[in-house]
């Protein structure tokens, strides 16, 4: 996910507050040497549009969540 975050930086803006996303929204916060950057978009739009600028970052985040869930299930 960290490797993919760099691709999304051009779509992000510098922020000083870190609110939770609203219902149906997905927010990303990326910590850089220049400060914290953020972008928020409707989750359905990210999921439904393969060319959405945040799609790769969203997919990488879903992969992290999947791996975490697998690690919590124990050996199969």
Backbone as numpy.savetxt, mean C-alpha at the origin, in Angstrom:
# Nx Ny Nz CAx CAy CAz Cx Cy Cz
7.54 -5.64 -0.65 6.71 -4.45 -0.65 7.58 -3.20 -0.65
8.67 -3.25 0.06 9.57 -2.10 0.11 10.14 -1.81 -1.28
10.53 -2.86 -1.99 11.07 -2.67 -3.33 10.07 -2.05 -4.29
8.81 -2.41 -4.15 7.76 -1.90 -5.03 7.37 -0.47 -4.65
7.54 -0.10 -3.40 7.12 1.23 -2.94 7.76 2.35 -3.73
9.00 2.17 -4.14 9.70 3.21 -4.90 9.00 3.55 -6.21
8.32 2.58 -6.80 7.58 2.83 -8.04 6.37 3.73 -7.82
5.85 3.73 -6.59 4.65 4.50 -6.28 4.93 5.90 -5.78
6.17 6.19 -5.44 6.53 7.49 -4.87 6.07 8.67 -5.74
6.18 8.62 -7.06 5.73 9.77 -7.85 4.23 10.09 -7.67
3.45 9.14 -7.23 2.02 9.35 -7.04 1.69 9.88 -5.64
2.70 10.02 -4.81 2.48 10.35 -3.40 2.84 11.80 -3.08
2.27 12.25 -1.98 2.52 13.60 -1.48 3.11 13.52 -0.07
3.93 14.49 0.29 4.48 14.56 1.64 3.37 14.86 2.63
3.39 14.14 3.76 2.37 14.33 4.80 3.04 14.46 6.16
2.31 15.08 7.08 2.77 15.22 8.46 1.78 14.58 9.43
0.63 14.13 8.92 -0.38 13.44 9.73 -0.66 12.10 9.07
-1.12 11.14 9.86 -1.26 9.78 9.37 -2.63 9.20 9.72
-3.68 9.79 9.20 -5.03 9.30 9.54 -5.30 7.93 8.92
-6.20 7.19 9.55 -6.64 5.93 8.97 -7.49 6.22 7.74
-7.51 5.31 6.79 -8.35 5.54 5.60 -9.83 5.41 5.94
-10.65 6.07 5.16 -12.08 5.95 5.32 -12.57 4.61 4.80
-13.83 4.33 5.00 -14.42 3.09 4.51 -14.25 2.99 3.00
-13.81 1.84 2.53 -13.64 1.63 1.10 -12.40 2.27 0.51
-11.51 2.78 1.35 -10.29 3.44 0.91 -9.08 2.63 1.35
-7.99 2.76 0.62 -6.71 2.16 1.00 -5.68 3.28 1.00
-4.94 3.37 2.10 -3.89 4.38 2.23 -2.53 3.70 2.37
-1.54 4.35 1.80 -0.16 3.89 1.93 0.66 5.03 2.49
1.59 4.68 3.37 2.55 5.64 3.91 3.94 5.07 3.65
4.81 5.85 3.04 6.16 5.42 2.71 7.13 6.38 3.39
7.99 5.82 4.22 8.99 6.62 4.93 10.24 6.71 4.06
10.66 7.94 3.76 11.85 8.17 2.94 12.79 9.12 3.68
13.97 9.30 3.15 14.91 10.26 3.73 14.35 11.68 3.67
13.48 11.93 2.71 12.90 13.27 2.53 11.65 13.49 3.37
11.16 12.46 4.04 9.96 12.58 4.85 9.00 11.44 4.55
7.79 11.55 5.10 6.78 10.53 4.89 5.89 10.95 3.73
5.70 10.02 2.80 4.86 10.25 1.64 3.61 9.39 1.76
2.51 9.85 1.17 1.26 9.09 1.29 0.43 9.22 0.02
-0.40 8.21 -0.17 -1.41 8.23 -1.24 -2.59 7.41 -0.75
-3.78 7.85 -1.10 -5.02 7.15 -0.75 -5.89 7.07 -1.99
-6.53 5.92 -2.17 -7.42 5.73 -3.31 -8.52 4.75 -2.92
-9.63 4.77 -3.64 -10.68 3.78 -3.38 -10.13 2.36 -3.64
-10.36 1.47 -2.70 -9.86 0.11 -2.82 -10.38 -0.57 -4.09
-11.64 -0.42 -4.39 -12.20 -1.06 -5.59 -11.53 -0.57 -6.87
-11.17 0.68 -6.88 -10.49 1.23 -8.07 -9.11 0.61 -8.23
-8.39 0.48 -7.12 -7.06 -0.14 -7.17 -7.17 -1.60 -7.61
-8.13 -2.31 -7.03 -8.29 -3.73 -7.36 -8.77 -3.94 -8.80
-9.61 -3.04 -9.29 -10.23 -3.24 -10.59 -9.47 -2.71 -11.78
-8.49 -1.88 -11.54 -7.76 -1.24 -12.64 -6.31 -1.71 -12.63
-5.97 -2.62 -13.50 -4.62 -3.18 -13.53 -3.55 -2.12 -13.81
-3.93 -0.99 -14.36 -2.95 0.06 -14.65 -2.94 1.16 -13.58
-3.71 0.96 -12.49 -3.73 1.97 -11.42 -2.32 2.13 -10.86
-1.88 3.38 -10.63 -0.50 3.61 -10.18 -0.16 2.98 -8.83
-1.17 2.65 -8.02 -0.91 2.03 -6.72 -1.13 0.52 -6.74
-1.48 -0.03 -7.89 -1.83 -1.46 -8.00 -0.69 -2.37 -7.55
0.53 -2.13 -8.00 1.66 -2.99 -7.64 1.93 -2.95 -6.14
1.83 -1.78 -5.54 2.05 -1.65 -4.10 0.95 -2.36 -3.34
-0.28 -2.22 -3.79 -1.42 -2.90 -3.17 -1.22 -4.42 -3.23
-0.85 -4.93 -4.40 -0.64 -6.37 -4.58 0.49 -6.87 -3.67
1.55 -6.09 -3.57 2.66 -6.47 -2.69 2.20 -6.51 -1.24
1.37 -5.57 -0.84 0.82 -5.56 0.51 -0.05 -6.78 0.77
-0.86 -7.16 -0.23 -1.68 -8.35 -0.09 -0.81 -9.60 0.07
0.30 -9.63 -0.64 1.23 -10.76 -0.50 1.81 -10.83 0.92
2.14 -9.69 1.49 2.66 -9.64 2.87 1.60 -10.18 3.82
0.36 -9.75 3.67 -0.72 -10.21 4.53 -0.91 -11.72 4.40
-0.87 -12.23 3.17 -1.02 -13.67 2.94 0.08 -14.45 3.65
1.31 -14.00 3.52 2.43 -14.68 4.17 2.30 -14.64 5.69
1.84 -13.53 6.22 1.63 -13.42 7.67 0.57 -14.43 8.12
-0.54 -14.50 7.41 -1.60 -15.45 7.77 -1.09 -16.88 7.71
-0.33 -17.21 6.69 0.24 -18.56 6.58 1.14 -18.88 7.74
1.93 -17.89 8.18 2.85 -18.12 9.29 2.09 -18.34 10.59
0.89 -17.80 10.70 0.09 -17.96 11.92 -0.66 -19.29 11.95
-0.80 -19.94 10.80 -1.53 -21.21 10.73 -0.68 -22.39 11.18
0.60 -22.23 11.21 1.48 -23.33 11.59 1.74 -24.27 10.43
2.49 -25.33 10.69 2.84 -26.26 9.60 1.61 -26.98 9.05
1.65 -27.25 7.74 0.51 -27.97 7.17 0.85 -29.41 6.92
